[in-house]
Amino acid sequence: MKKREIFTLSAFAFSMGIVLGFLISPAKNGFGNNSGNNIKNYYYSKPSKDDES
């Protein structure tokens, strides 16, 4: 095999590995920001019986 054929075959195998890796990966719905910085407002929730004391 010539160097050009080896380079073409290795580049094809590498790119197909990337494509198949994205198809098989568990991140099918995109990547999200799950850092835990959530805002939770309890303005409209009823107070519990423990809060009445």
N, C-alpha and C positions, 0 to 999 in steps of 0.2 A: 504494500500500500504506500502511496505517496503521502507526503506530509500534509498536502492540501486535503486529501480524502480523510485522513485521521482527524484533522482539525474540524472539518465539516461534520463528521460523524459524532465527535465529542461535543460539539456545540449543539447539535440536534438532540443528543441524549440529555444534555444538561437542561435545555429549554423544555423538553417533554417532561422531565422530572419536576420542574417547577410547576408546569401546568397541571400535571397529575397530583402534585402535592396540594395545590389549591383546591382541586376538586374533591379530594379525599379528606381534607382538613375539617376539624369540627367547627370552624368559624364560618359557617355558611350564611349567616345573617349579617355579616359585617363585623367590624370591630367597634366596641363601645367603650365609653369611659366609665369604669366601675370603681372609681376611687373612693366611694362612700360619702361624698360631699352632697348629702341630701338635705333638703329643707322640708321639715314636717311641721305643718301648722295644725293645731288642734283647736281652732277658734270655734268651730261648729260642732264639736263632739261633746257629748254629755259627760259631766264629771262622774267619776266612779264613786262608790260609797266610801272608799278609803280617803278621798279628798275632802269630805265634808267635815272632818274633825278639826 
